[in-house]
Amino acid sequence: MFDYGRRMNEAGVLGVNRRNADFILKLNPRRLYPRVDDKVLTKKLALEAGMAVPELYGLISSQSEVRRLPQLVESLESFVIKPARGSGGDGILVISGQSYRRRGSYRLINGLLITESDLKHHASNVVSGQYSFGGNPDTALIEYCVKFDPMFAEVSYQGVPDIRIIVYRGYPIMAMVRLPTRTSDGKANLHKGAVGAGVDMGSGETLNGVLKNEVVDEHPDTGAAIAGLYIPHWDFILQSAARGSDVTGLGYLGVDIVIDRDRGPLILEMNARPGLNIQIANCAGLAHRLKRIDEIFDANADPVTRARIARREFAAERQTVLPLNGAA
């Protein structure tokens, strides 16, 4: 047992306790959490900084406004309803398809139809706080439905993959692509059963993946190889992630980016408490990379420079790490 712990430490595996004590508590002031916990504010800050985000069609902030939802989405071909202060993909409803509406019905991304009453009931649940932190009253966002890039067609089930990047002191240090599965109901959330595929920071090439803390090399639904895909716009994606730190003021965060087939990379959301499964997906520990950034940190470096340094420092770094429940 002690030998196993020593090997994990040597591999640079970052555990939850150390992440919370040494990085989140020290670098992420609680007063700044609303900048990432409230998706409306996150979107506003990103837009003010000139960053691309999914278009916001409207907000539903009270029960009295729920009744106008059908009129709000009447002209939309597809859209997403999500809670402003939700987490883990809970409460997100995706309406997709050219003919999603039939006799007052809406087609979900999985092909099922729901009624107008169902749609309004979901929005009502969001506003009442069913999906928010602490169950507090919330706001429902109605926004653009991202159309995933065709390159992900063979390694995604129905939903849109996203790219999670860990950013430390403004430097992107580790990334993975989260691939929806049948089990995750088309959502790119690992705790719901999505696959996380590691990414070579130098080239943007996908590595093997992780599914429920187990290393996998094929998508469970399509059988397609997970490794060997080159993510387009990789330089821009890393630069955008680096800018996320400047926009939020947080020193340790996760930045989630999607690649729309028509609009390119879009900032989806940011997270002050990103998970640690990304280490298994990359077969590498975070601790060594955190230490390296402390050694080379330059407070005057801009996002473009920080992204370039990250590609140079962490290109093709592969360290074998065993799945460990307590550390990932």
ZAMIMAR-395701 format. One record per residue (C-alpha): x, y, z; residue in three letters. Coordinates in steps of 0.1 Angstrom, whole numbers, plus 5000, padded with zeros to 4 digits. Example, Ala and Ser with C-alpha at 12.3 -4.5 7.8 and 13.67 -1.06 7.14 Angstrom:
<pt><X>5123</X><Y>4955</Y><Z>5078</Z><res>ALA</res></pt>
<pt><X>5137</X><Y>4989</Y><Z>5071</Z><res>SER</res></pt>
***
This chain:
<pt><X>5000</X><Y>5000</Y><Z>5000</Z><res>MET</res></pt>
<pt><X>5028</X><Y>5024</Y><Z>5009</Z><res>PHE</res></pt>
<pt><X>5047</X><Y>5015</Y><Z>4978</Z><res>ASP</res></pt>
<pt><X>5017</X><Y>5021</Y><Z>4957</Z><res>TYR</res></pt>
<pt><X>5013</X><Y>5056</Y><Z>4973</Z><res>GLY</res></pt>
<pt><X>5050</X><Y>5063</Y><Z>4967</Z><res>ARG</res></pt>
<pt><X>5046</X><Y>5054</Y><Z>4930</Z><res>ARG</res></pt>
<pt><X>5016</X><Y>5076</Y><Z>4926</Z><res>MET</res></pt>
<pt><X>5035</X><Y>5105</Y><Z>4942</Z><res>ASN</res></pt>
<pt><X>5065</X><Y>5099</Y><Z>4919</Z><res>GLU</res></pt>
<pt><X>5042</X><Y>5099</Y><Z>4889</Z><res>ALA</res></pt>
<pt><X>5029</X><Y>5133</Y><Z>4899</Z><res>GLY</res></pt>
<pt><X>4993</X><Y>5123</Y><Z>4906</Z><res>VAL</res></pt>
<pt><X>4974</X><Y>5152</Y><Z>4922</Z><res>LEU</res></pt>
<pt><X>4948</X><Y>5142</Y><Z>4947</Z><res>GLY</res></pt>
<pt><X>4916</X><Y>5159</Y><Z>4957</Z><res>VAL</res></pt>
<pt><X>4928</X><Y>5171</Y><Z>4991</Z><res>ASN</res></pt>
<pt><X>4960</X><Y>5186</Y><Z>4978</Z><res>ARG</res></pt>
<pt><X>4941</X><Y>5202</Y><Z>4948</Z><res>ARG</res></pt>
<pt><X>4917</X><Y>5219</Y><Z>4972</Z><res>ASN</res></pt>
<pt><X>4942</X><Y>5230</Y><Z>4998</Z><res>ALA</res></pt>
<pt><X>4972</X><Y>5240</Y><Z>4977</Z><res>ASP</res></pt>
<pt><X>4955</X><Y>5254</Y><Z>4946</Z><res>PHE</res></pt>
<pt><X>4918</X><Y>5260</Y><Z>4947</Z><res>ILE</res></pt>
<pt><X>4918</X><Y>5276</Y><Z>4982</Z><res>LEU</res></pt>
<pt><X>4949</X><Y>5296</Y><Z>4976</Z><res>LYS</res></pt>
<pt><X>4943</X><Y>5308</Y><Z>4940</Z><res>LEU</res></pt>
<pt><X>4905</X><Y>5310</Y><Z>4937</Z><res>ASN</res></pt>
<pt><X>4890</X><Y>5336</Y><Z>4960</Z><res>PRO</res></pt>
<pt><X>4854</X><Y>5328</Y><Z>4969</Z><res>ARG</res></pt>
<pt><X>4843</X><Y>5363</Y><Z>4958</Z><res>ARG</res></pt>
<pt><X>4853</X><Y>5354</Y><Z>4922</Z><res>LEU</res></pt>
<pt><X>4833</X><Y>5322</Y><Z>4921</Z><res>TYR</res></pt>
<pt><X>4802</X><Y>5338</Y><Z>4906</Z><res>PRO</res></pt>
<pt><X>4823</X><Y>5346</Y><Z>4875</Z><res>ARG</res></pt>
<pt><X>4822</X><Y>5309</Y><Z>4866</Z><res>VAL</res></pt>
<pt><X>4793</X><Y>5295</Y><Z>4887</Z><res>ASP</res></pt>
<pt><X>4768</X><Y>5319</Y><Z>4870</Z><res>ASP</res></pt>
<pt><X>4768</X><Y>5311</Y><Z>4832</Z><res>LYS</res></pt>
<pt><X>4751</X><Y>5344</Y><Z>4824</Z><res>VAL</res></pt>
<pt><X>4779</X><Y>5363</Y><Z>4840</Z><res>LEU</res></pt>
<pt><X>4805</X><Y>5340</Y><Z>4825</Z><res>THR</res></pt>
<pt><X>4791</X><Y>5347</Y><Z>4790</Z><res>LYS</res></pt>
<pt><X>4790</X><Y>5385</Y><Z>4797</Z><res>LYS</res></pt>
<pt><X>4826</X><Y>5386</Y><Z>4808</Z><res>LEU</res></pt>
<pt><X>4838</X><Y>5365</Y><Z>4778</Z><res>ALA</res></pt>
<pt><X>4819</X><Y>5387</Y><Z>4754</Z><res>LEU</res></pt>
<pt><X>4834</X><Y>5418</Y><Z>4769</Z><res>GLU</res></pt>
<pt><X>4868</X><Y>5403</Y><Z>4764</Z><res>ALA</res></pt>
<pt><X>4861</X><Y>5395</Y><Z>4728</Z><res>GLY</res></pt>
<pt><X>4859</X><Y>5358</Y><Z>4733</Z><res>MET</res></pt>
<pt><X>4835</X><Y>5337</Y><Z>4712</Z><res>ALA</res></pt>
<pt><X>4806</X><Y>5320</Y><Z>4730</Z><res>VAL</res></pt>
<pt><X>4773</X><Y>5303</Y><Z>4719</Z><res>PRO</res></pt>
<pt><X>4748</X><Y>5330</Y><Z>4711</Z><res>GLU</res></pt>
<pt><X>4723</X><Y>5338</Y><Z>4739</Z><res>LEU</res></pt>
<pt><X>4687</X><Y>5339</Y><Z>4726</Z><res>TYR</res></pt>
<pt><X>4670</X><Y>5348</Y><Z>4758</Z><res>GLY</res></pt>
<pt><X>4666</X><Y>5344</Y><Z>4796</Z><res>LEU</res></pt>
<pt><X>4637</X><Y>5331</Y><Z>4817</Z><res>ILE</res></pt>
<pt><X>4642</X><Y>5345</Y><Z>4852</Z><res>SER</res></pt>
<pt><X>4608</X><Y>5340</Y><Z>4868</Z><res>SER</res></pt>
<pt><X>4578</X><Y>5317</Y><Z>4867</Z><res>GLN</res></pt>
<pt><X>4557</X><Y>5344</Y><Z>4851</Z><res>SER</res></pt>
<pt><X>4581</X><Y>5345</Y><Z>4822</Z><res>GLU</res></pt>
<pt><X>4579</X><Y>5307</Y><Z>4815</Z><res>VAL</res></pt>
<pt><X>4547</X><Y>5311</Y><Z>4796</Z><res>ARG</res></pt>
<pt><X>4565</X><Y>5332</Y><Z>4769</Z><res>ARG</res></pt>
<pt><X>4590</X><Y>5304</Y><Z>4762</Z><res>LEU</res></pt>
<pt><X>4572</X><Y>5290</Y><Z>4732</Z><res>PRO</res></pt>
<pt><X>4571</X><Y>5324</Y><Z>4716</Z><res>GLN</res></pt>
<pt><X>4608</X><Y>5330</Y><Z>4724</Z><res>LEU</res></pt>
<pt><X>4619</X><Y>5299</Y><Z>4705</Z><res>VAL</res></pt>
<pt><X>4592</X><Y>5300</Y><Z>4678</Z><res>GLU</res></pt>
<pt><X>4616</X><Y>5310</Y><Z>4650</Z><res>SER</res></pt>
<pt><X>4646</X><Y>5288</Y><Z>4662</Z><res>LEU</res></pt>
<pt><X>4655</X><Y>5257</Y><Z>4643</Z><res>GLU</res></pt>
<pt><X>4674</X><Y>5243</Y><Z>4674</Z><res>SER</res></pt>
<pt><X>4683</X><Y>5256</Y><Z>4708</Z><res>PHE</res></pt>
<pt><X>4695</X><Y>5246</Y><Z>4743</Z><res>VAL</res></pt>
<pt><X>4679</X><Y>5253</Y><Z>4776</Z><res>ILE</res></pt>
<pt><X>4703</X><Y>5253</Y><Z>4806</Z><res>LYS</res></pt>
<pt><X>4704</X><Y>5265</Y><Z>4842</Z><res>PRO</res></pt>
<pt><X>4726</X><Y>5295</Y><Z>4848</Z><res>ALA</res></pt>
<pt><X>4739</X><Y>5280</Y><Z>4880</Z><res>ARG</res></pt>
<pt><X>4738</X><Y>5243</Y><Z>4873</Z><res>GLY</res></pt>
<pt><X>4767</X><Y>5219</Y><Z>4872</Z><res>SER</res></pt>
<pt><X>4776</X><Y>5185</Y><Z>4858</Z><res>GLY</res></pt>
<pt><X>4753</X><Y>5188</Y><Z>4828</Z><res>GLY</res></pt>
<pt><X>4722</X><Y>5185</Y><Z>4850</Z><res>ASP</res></pt>
<pt><X>4691</X><Y>5204</Y><Z>4837</Z><res>GLY</res></pt>
<pt><X>4704</X><Y>5209</Y><Z>4802</Z><res>ILE</res></pt>
<pt><X>4678</X><Y>5202</Y><Z>4775</Z><res>LEU</res></pt>
<pt><X>4688</X><Y>5201</Y><Z>4738</Z><res>VAL</res></pt>
<pt><X>4663</X><Y>5206</Y><Z>4711</Z><res>ILE</res></pt>
<pt><X>4678</X><Y>5198</Y><Z>4677</Z><res>SER</res></pt>
<pt><X>4669</X><Y>5190</Y><Z>4641</Z><res>GLY</res></pt>
<pt><X>4654</X><Y>5210</Y><Z>4611</Z><res>GLN</res></pt>
<pt><X>4619</X><Y>5198</Y><Z>4618</Z><res>SER</res></pt>
<pt><X>4620</X><Y>5196</Y><Z>4656</Z><res>TYR</res></pt>
<pt><X>4585</X><Y>5208</Y><Z>4661</Z><res>ARG</res></pt>
<pt><X>4554</X><Y>5189</Y><Z>4651</Z><res>ARG</res></pt>
<pt><X>4519</X><Y>5198</Y><Z>4663</Z><res>ARG</res></pt>
<pt><X>4533</X><Y>5216</Y><Z>4693</Z><res>GLY</res></pt>
<pt><X>4561</X><Y>5191</Y><Z>4700</Z><res>SER</res></pt>
<pt><X>4598</X><Y>5195</Y><Z>4702</Z><res>TYR</res></pt>
<pt><X>4624</X><Y>5169</Y><Z>4692</Z><res>ARG</res></pt>
<pt><X>4652</X><Y>5161</Y><Z>4716</Z><res>LEU</res></pt>
<pt><X>4687</X><Y>5153</Y><Z>4704</Z><res>ILE</res></pt>
<pt><X>4681</X><Y>5116</Y><Z>4711</Z><res>ASN</res></pt>
<pt><X>4651</X><Y>5117</Y><Z>4688</Z><res>GLY</res></pt>
<pt><X>4623</X><Y>5117</Y><Z>4714</Z><res>LEU</res></pt>
<pt><X>4595</X><Y>5142</Y><Z>4712</Z><res>LEU</res></pt>
<pt><X>4583</X><Y>5163</Y><Z>4741</Z><res>ILE</res></pt>
<pt><X>4553</X><Y>5186</Y><Z>4743</Z><res>THR</res></pt>
<pt><X>4551</X><Y>5223</Y><Z>4747</Z><res>GLU</res></pt>
<pt><X>4539</X><Y>5217</Y><Z>4783</Z><res>SER</res></pt>
<pt><X>4570</X><Y>5195</Y><Z>4789</Z><res>ASP</res></pt>
<pt><X>4592</X><Y>5223</Y><Z>4776</Z><res>LEU</res></pt>
<pt><X>4576</X><Y>5249</Y><Z>4799</Z><res>LYS</res></pt>
<pt><X>4577</X><Y>5224</Y><Z>4829</Z><res>HIS</res></pt>
<pt><X>4614</X><Y>5220</Y><Z>4824</Z><res>HIS</res></pt>
<pt><X>4620</X><Y>5257</Y><Z>4823</Z><res>ALA</res></pt>
<pt><X>4599</X><Y>5261</Y><Z>4854</Z><res>SER</res></pt>
<pt><X>4620</X><Y>5235</Y><Z>4872</Z><res>ASN</res></pt>
<pt><X>4652</X><Y>5254</Y><Z>4862</Z><res>VAL</res></pt>
<pt><X>4638</X><Y>5287</Y><Z>4875</Z><res>VAL</res></pt>
<pt><X>4627</X><Y>5271</Y><Z>4908</Z><res>SER</res></pt>
<pt><X>4663</X><Y>5260</Y><Z>4915</Z><res>GLY</res></pt>
<pt><X>4660</X><Y>5222</Y><Z>4909</Z><res>GLN</res></pt>
<pt><X>4694</X><Y>5221</Y><Z>4892</Z><res>TYR</res></pt>
<pt><X>4712</X><Y>5250</Y><Z>4909</Z><res>SER</res></pt>
<pt><X>4738</X><Y>5251</Y><Z>4936</Z><res>PHE</res></pt>
<pt><X>4720</X><Y>5248</Y><Z>4970</Z><res>GLY</res></pt>
<pt><X>4686</X><Y>5247</Y><Z>4953</Z><res>GLY</res></pt>
<pt><X>4684</X><Y>5285</Y><Z>4951</Z><res>ASN</res></pt>
<pt><X>4661</X><Y>5302</Y><Z>4925</Z><res>PRO</res></pt>
<pt><X>4678</X><Y>5302</Y><Z>4891</Z><res>ASP</res></pt>
<pt><X>4676</X><Y>5316</Y><Z>4856</Z><res>THR</res></pt>
<pt><X>4671</X><Y>5295</Y><Z>4824</Z><res>ALA</res></pt>
<pt><X>4693</X><Y>5304</Y><Z>4795</Z><res>LEU</res></pt>
<pt><X>4681</X><Y>5297</Y><Z>4759</Z><res>ILE</res></pt>
<pt><X>4711</X><Y>5296</Y><Z>4737</Z><res>GLU</res></pt>
<pt><X>4725</X><Y>5285</Y><Z>4704</Z><res>TYR</res></pt>
<pt><X>4727</X><Y>5247</Y><Z>4699</Z><res>CYS</res></pt>
<pt><X>4763</X><Y>5238</Y><Z>4689</Z><res>VAL</res></pt>
<pt><X>4767</X><Y>5217</Y><Z>4658</Z><res>LYS</res></pt>
<pt><X>4797</X><Y>5195</Y><Z>4664</Z><res>PHE</res></pt>
<pt><X>4826</X><Y>5193</Y><Z>4640</Z><res>ASP</res></pt>
<pt><X>4825</X><Y>5163</Y><Z>4616</Z><res>PRO</res></pt>
<pt><X>4859</X><Y>5151</Y><Z>4628</Z><res>MET</res></pt>
<pt><X>4842</X><Y>5138</Y><Z>4660</Z><res>PHE</res></pt>
<pt><X>4815</X><Y>5119</Y><Z>4642</Z><res>ALA</res></pt>
<pt><X>4830</X><Y>5084</Y><Z>4648</Z><res>GLU</res></pt>
<pt><X>4838</X><Y>5090</Y><Z>4685</Z><res>VAL</res></pt>
<pt><X>4807</X><Y>5106</Y><Z>4697</Z><res>SER</res></pt>
<pt><X>4772</X><Y>5094</Y><Z>4704</Z><res>TYR</res></pt>
<pt><X>4745</X><Y>5120</Y><Z>4695</Z><res>GLN</res></pt>
<pt><X>4758</X><Y>5149</Y><Z>4716</Z><res>GLY</res></pt>
<pt><X>4785</X><Y>5175</Y><Z>4712</Z><res>VAL</res></pt>
<pt><X>4821</X><Y>5167</Y><Z>4724</Z><res>PRO</res></pt>
<pt><X>4839</X><Y>5194</Y><Z>4744</Z><res>ASP</res></pt>
<pt><X>4875</X><Y>5201</Y><Z>4753</Z><res>ILE</res></pt>
<pt><X>4884</X><Y>5205</Y><Z>4790</Z><res>ARG</res></pt>
<pt><X>4916</X><Y>5224</Y><Z>4796</Z><res>ILE</res></pt>
<pt><X>4932</X><Y>5229</Y><Z>4830</Z><res>ILE</res></pt>
<pt><X>4947</X><Y>5263</Y><Z>4834</Z><res>VAL</res></pt>
<pt><X>4972</X><Y>5272</Y><Z>4861</Z><res>TYR</res></pt>
<pt><X>4983</X><Y>5308</Y><Z>4867</Z><res>ARG</res></pt>
<pt><X>4972</X><Y>5315</Y><Z>4832</Z><res>GLY</res></pt>
<pt><X>4991</X><Y>5286</Y><Z>4816</Z><res>TYR</res></pt>
<pt><X>4971</X><Y>5257</Y><Z>4800</Z><res>PRO</res></pt>
<pt><X>4988</X><Y>5226</Y><Z>4814</Z><res>ILE</res></pt>
<pt><X>4966</X><Y>5196</Y><Z>4805</Z><res>MET</res></pt>
<pt><X>4936</X><Y>5189</Y><Z>4782</Z><res>ALA</res></pt>
<pt><X>4912</X><Y>5162</Y><Z>4773</Z><res>MET</res></pt>
<pt><X>4882</X><Y>5158</Y><Z>4749</Z><res>VAL</res></pt>
<pt><X>4850</X><Y>5146</Y><Z>4765</Z><res>ARG</res></pt>
<pt><X>4831</X><Y>5123</Y><Z>4742</Z><res>LEU</res></pt>
<pt><X>4793</X><Y>5117</Y><Z>4747</Z><res>PRO</res></pt>
<pt><X>4781</X><Y>5081</Y><Z>4749</Z><res>THR</res></pt>
<pt><X>4748</X><Y>5063</Y><Z>4750</Z><res>ARG</res></pt>
<pt><X>4752</X><Y>5059</Y><Z>4787</Z><res>THR</res></pt>
<pt><X>4758</X><Y>5096</Y><Z>4792</Z><res>SER</res></pt>
<pt><X>4726</X><Y>5103</Y><Z>4772</Z><res>ASP</res></pt>
<pt><X>4746</X><Y>5123</Y><Z>4747</Z><res>GLY</res></pt>
<pt><X>4762</X><Y>5146</Y><Z>4773</Z><res>LYS</res></pt>
<pt><X>4799</X><Y>5153</Y><Z>4776</Z><res>ALA</res></pt>
<pt><X>4801</X><Y>5147</Y><Z>4813</Z><res>ASN</res></pt>
<pt><X>4824</X><Y>5120</Y><Z>4827</Z><res>LEU</res></pt>
<pt><X>4803</X><Y>5113</Y><Z>4858</Z><res>HIS</res></pt>
<pt><X>4774</X><Y>5105</Y><Z>4835</Z><res>LYS</res></pt>
<pt><X>4794</X><Y>5080</Y><Z>4815</Z><res>GLY</res></pt>
<pt><X>4811</X><Y>5101</Y><Z>4788</Z><res>ALA</res></pt>
<pt><X>4846</X><Y>5091</Y><Z>4777</Z><res>VAL</res></pt>
<pt><X>4875</X><Y>5114</Y><Z>4784</Z><res>GLY</res></pt>
<pt><X>4904</X><Y>5113</Y><Z>4758</Z><res>ALA</res></pt>
<pt><X>4937</X><Y>5127</Y><Z>4767</Z><res>GLY</res></pt>
<pt><X>4953</X><Y>5153</Y><Z>4743</Z><res>VAL</res></pt>
<pt><X>4990</X><Y>5158</Y><Z>4735</Z><res>ASP</res></pt>
<pt><X>4995</X><Y>5195</Y><Z>4744</Z><res>MET</res></pt>
<pt><X>5021</X><Y>5200</Y><Z>4717</Z><res>GLY</res></pt>
<pt><X>5002</X><Y>5187</Y><Z>4687</Z><res>SER</res></pt>
<pt><X>4965</X><Y>5186</Y><Z>4697</Z><res>GLY</res></pt>
<pt><X>4964</X><Y>5148</Y><Z>4690</Z><res>GLU</res></pt>
<pt><X>4941</X><Y>5127</Y><Z>4710</Z><res>THR</res></pt>
<pt><X>4955</X><Y>5099</Y><Z>4732</Z><res>LEU</res></pt>
<pt><X>4937</X><Y>5069</Y><Z>4748</Z><res>ASN</res></pt>
<pt><X>4907</X><Y>5076</Y><Z>4769</Z><res>GLY</res></pt>
<pt><X>4892</X><Y>5069</Y><Z>4803</Z><res>VAL</res></pt>
<pt><X>4857</X><Y>5056</Y><Z>4810</Z><res>LEU</res></pt>
<pt><X>4846</X><Y>5054</Y><Z>4846</Z><res>LYS</res></pt>
<pt><X>4883</X><Y>5055</Y><Z>4858</Z><res>ASN</res></pt>
<pt><X>4893</X><Y>5027</Y><Z>4834</Z><res>GLU</res></pt>
<pt><X>4916</X><Y>5033</Y><Z>4805</Z><res>VAL</res></pt>
<pt><X>4900</X><Y>5025</Y><Z>4771</Z><res>VAL</res></pt>
<pt><X>4911</X><Y>5028</Y><Z>4735</Z><res>ASP</res></pt>
<pt><X>4878</X><Y>5026</Y><Z>4717</Z><res>GLU</res></pt>
<pt><X>4845</X><Y>5044</Y><Z>4719</Z><res>HIS</res></pt>
<pt><X>4820</X><Y>5021</Y><Z>4737</Z><res>PRO</res></pt>
<pt><X>4792</X><Y>5028</Y><Z>4712</Z><res>ASP</res></pt>
<pt><X>4809</X><Y>5032</Y><Z>4678</Z><res>THR</res></pt>
<pt><X>4840</X><Y>5010</Y><Z>4683</Z><res>GLY</res></pt>
<pt><X>4861</X><Y>5037</Y><Z>4667</Z><res>ALA</res></pt>
<pt><X>4897</X><Y>5043</Y><Z>4679</Z><res>ALA</res></pt>
<pt><X>4899</X><Y>5072</Y><Z>4703</Z><res>ILE</res></pt>
<pt><X>4935</X><Y>5081</Y><Z>4698</Z><res>ALA</res></pt>
<pt><X>4950</X><Y>5097</Y><Z>4667</Z><res>GLY</res></pt>
<pt><X>4926</X><Y>5126</Y><Z>4660</Z><res>LEU</res></pt>
<pt><X>4941</X><Y>5160</Y><Z>4655</Z><res>TYR</res></pt>
<pt><X>4919</X><Y>5187</Y><Z>4670</Z><res>ILE</res></pt>
<pt><X>4916</X><Y>5217</Y><Z>4647</Z><res>PRO</res></pt>
<pt><X>4924</X><Y>5253</Y><Z>4658</Z><res>HIS</res></pt>
<pt><X>4946</X><Y>5239</Y><Z>4685</Z><res>TRP</res></pt>
<pt><X>4967</X><Y>5271</Y><Z>4689</Z><res>ASP</res></pt>
<pt><X>4936</X><Y>5292</Y><Z>4692</Z><res>PHE</res></pt>
<pt><X>4920</X><Y>5268</Y><Z>4717</Z><res>ILE</res></pt>
<pt><X>4950</X><Y>5270</Y><Z>4740</Z><res>LEU</res></pt>
<pt><X>4951</X><Y>5308</Y><Z>4737</Z><res>GLN</res></pt>
<pt><X>4914</X><Y>5310</Y><Z>4745</Z><res>SER</res></pt>
<pt><X>4919</X><Y>5288</Y><Z>4776</Z><res>ALA</res></pt>
<pt><X>4948</X><Y>5309</Y><Z>4787</Z><res>ALA</res></pt>
<pt><X>4926</X><Y>5341</Y><Z>4784</Z><res>ARG</res></pt>
<pt><X>4900</X><Y>5324</Y><Z>4807</Z><res>GLY</res></pt>
<pt><X>4923</X><Y>5330</Y><Z>4836</Z><res>SER</res></pt>
<pt><X>4926</X><Y>5367</Y><Z>4828</Z><res>ASP</res></pt>
<pt><X>4888</X><Y>5370</Y><Z>4824</Z><res>VAL</res></pt>
<pt><X>4879</X><Y>5353</Y><Z>4856</Z><res>THR</res></pt>
<pt><X>4908</X><Y>5362</Y><Z>4879</Z><res>GLY</res></pt>
<pt><X>4911</X><Y>5326</Y><Z>4890</Z><res>LEU</res></pt>
<pt><X>4945</X><Y>5309</Y><Z>4893</Z><res>GLY</res></pt>
<pt><X>4933</X><Y>5273</Y><Z>4889</Z><res>TYR</res></pt>
<pt><X>4904</X><Y>5265</Y><Z>4866</Z><res>LEU</res></pt>
<pt><X>4889</X><Y>5243</Y><Z>4839</Z><res>GLY</res></pt>
<pt><X>4879</X><Y>5259</Y><Z>4806</Z><res>VAL</res></pt>
<pt><X>4855</X><Y>5240</Y><Z>4785</Z><res>ASP</res></pt>
<pt><X>4855</X><Y>5247</Y><Z>4747</Z><res>ILE</res></pt>
<pt><X>4834</X><Y>5233</Y><Z>4719</Z><res>VAL</res></pt>
<pt><X>4842</X><Y>5233</Y><Z>4682</Z><res>ILE</res></pt>
<pt><X>4812</X><Y>5243</Y><Z>4661</Z><res>ASP</res></pt>
<pt><X>4812</X><Y>5232</Y><Z>4625</Z><res>ARG</res></pt>
<pt><X>4803</X><Y>5267</Y><Z>4613</Z><res>ASP</res></pt>
<pt><X>4815</X><Y>5290</Y><Z>4640</Z><res>ARG</res></pt>
<pt><X>4847</X><Y>5273</Y><Z>4651</Z><res>GLY</res></pt>
<pt><X>4859</X><Y>5272</Y><Z>4688</Z><res>PRO</res></pt>
<pt><X>4834</X><Y>5286</Y><Z>4714</Z><res>LEU</res></pt>
<pt><X>4838</X><Y>5290</Y><Z>4751</Z><res>ILE</res></pt>
<pt><X>4811</X><Y>5269</Y><Z>4767</Z><res>LEU</res></pt>
<pt><X>4818</X><Y>5275</Y><Z>4804</Z><res>GLU</res></pt>
<pt><X>4845</X><Y>5276</Y><Z>4830</Z><res>MET</res></pt>
<pt><X>4849</X><Y>5258</Y><Z>4863</Z><res>ASN</res></pt>
<pt><X>4866</X><Y>5268</Y><Z>4896</Z><res>ALA</res></pt>
<pt><X>4868</X><Y>5231</Y><Z>4907</Z><res>ARG</res></pt>
<pt><X>4877</X><Y>5210</Y><Z>4877</Z><res>PRO</res></pt>
<pt><X>4879</X><Y>5172</Y><Z>4883</Z><res>GLY</res></pt>
<pt><X>4910</X><Y>5151</Y><Z>4882</Z><res>LEU</res></pt>
<pt><X>4901</X><Y>5122</Y><Z>4859</Z><res>ASN</res></pt>
<pt><X>4920</X><Y>5142</Y><Z>4832</Z><res>ILE</res></pt>
<pt><X>4952</X><Y>5127</Y><Z>4847</Z><res>GLN</res></pt>
<pt><X>4941</X><Y>5091</Y><Z>4838</Z><res>ILE</res></pt>
<pt><X>4930</X><Y>5101</Y><Z>4803</Z><res>ALA</res></pt>
<pt><X>4965</X><Y>5116</Y><Z>4797</Z><res>ASN</res></pt>
<pt><X>4985</X><Y>5089</Y><Z>4816</Z><res>CYS</res></pt>
<pt><X>5002</X><Y>5118</Y><Z>4833</Z><res>ALA</res></pt>
<pt><X>5000</X><Y>5136</Y><Z>4867</Z><res>GLY</res></pt>
<pt><X>4992</X><Y>5172</Y><Z>4871</Z><res>LEU</res></pt>
<pt><X>5016</X><Y>5178</Y><Z>4900</Z><res>ALA</res></pt>
<pt><X>5048</X><Y>5179</Y><Z>4878</Z><res>HIS</res></pt>
<pt><X>5032</X><Y>5203</Y><Z>4854</Z><res>ARG</res></pt>
<pt><X>5021</X><Y>5226</Y><Z>4882</Z><res>LEU</res></pt>
<pt><X>5056</X><Y>5226</Y><Z>4896</Z><res>LYS</res></pt>
<pt><X>5071</X><Y>5234</Y><Z>4862</Z><res>ARG</res></pt>
<pt><X>5048</X><Y>5264</Y><Z>4857</Z><res>ILE</res></pt>
<pt><X>5059</X><Y>5277</Y><Z>4891</Z><res>ASP</res></pt>
<pt><X>5095</X><Y>5275</Y><Z>4879</Z><res>GLU</res></pt>
<pt><X>5090</X><Y>5294</Y><Z>4847</Z><res>ILE</res></pt>
<pt><X>5060</X><Y>5317</Y><Z>4856</Z><res>PHE</res></pt>
<pt><X>5062</X><Y>5351</Y><Z>4839</Z><res>ASP</res></pt>
<pt><X>5036</X><Y>5376</Y><Z>4852</Z><res>ALA</res></pt>
<pt><X>5041</X><Y>5397</Y><Z>4820</Z><res>ASN</res></pt>
<pt><X>5035</X><Y>5369</Y><Z>4795</Z><res>ALA</res></pt>
<pt><X>5003</X><Y>5373</Y><Z>4774</Z><res>ASP</res></pt>
<pt><X>4979</X><Y>5345</Y><Z>4765</Z><res>PRO</res></pt>
<pt><X>4996</X><Y>5338</Y><Z>4732</Z><res>VAL</res></pt>
<pt><X>5030</X><Y>5334</Y><Z>4748</Z><res>THR</res></pt>
<pt><X>5016</X><Y>5313</Y><Z>4777</Z><res>ARG</res></pt>
<pt><X>4999</X><Y>5289</Y><Z>4752</Z><res>ALA</res></pt>
<pt><X>5031</X><Y>5286</Y><Z>4732</Z><res>ARG</res></pt>
<pt><X>5051</X><Y>5278</Y><Z>4763</Z><res>ILE</res></pt>
<pt><X>5025</X><Y>5252</Y><Z>4773</Z><res>ALA</res></pt>
<pt><X>5029</X><Y>5234</Y><Z>4739</Z><res>ARG</res></pt>
<pt><X>5066</X><Y>5234</Y><Z>4743</Z><res>ARG</res></pt>
<pt><X>5068</X><Y>5223</Y><Z>4779</Z><res>GLU</res></pt>
<pt><X>5041</X><Y>5196</Y><Z>4778</Z><res>PHE</res></pt>
<pt><X>5043</X><Y>5182</Y><Z>4743</Z><res>ALA</res></pt>
<pt><X>5040</X><Y>5144</Y><Z>4742</Z><res>ALA</res></pt>
<pt><X>5047</X><Y>5141</Y><Z>4779</Z><res>GLU</res></pt>
<pt><X>5035</X><Y>5106</Y><Z>4789</Z><res>ARG</res></pt>
<pt><X>5038</X><Y>5092</Y><Z>4824</Z><res>GLN</res></pt>
<pt><X>5021</X><Y>5060</Y><Z>4834</Z><res>THR</res></pt>
<pt><X>4995</X><Y>5064</Y><Z>4861</Z><res>VAL</res></pt>
<pt><X>4974</X><Y>5037</Y><Z>4875</Z><res>LEU</res></pt>
<pt><X>4936</X><Y>5045</Y><Z>4881</Z><res>PRO</res></pt>
<pt><X>4932</X><Y>5055</Y><Z>4917</Z><res>LEU</res></pt>
<pt><X>4897</X><Y>5063</Y><Z>4931</Z><res>ASN</res></pt>
<pt><X>4911</X><Y>5087</Y><Z>4957</Z><res>GLY</res></pt>
<pt><X>4932</X><Y>5106</Y><Z>4933</Z><res>ALA</res></pt>
<pt><X>4909</X><Y>5109</Y><Z>4903</Z><res>ALA</res></pt>
***
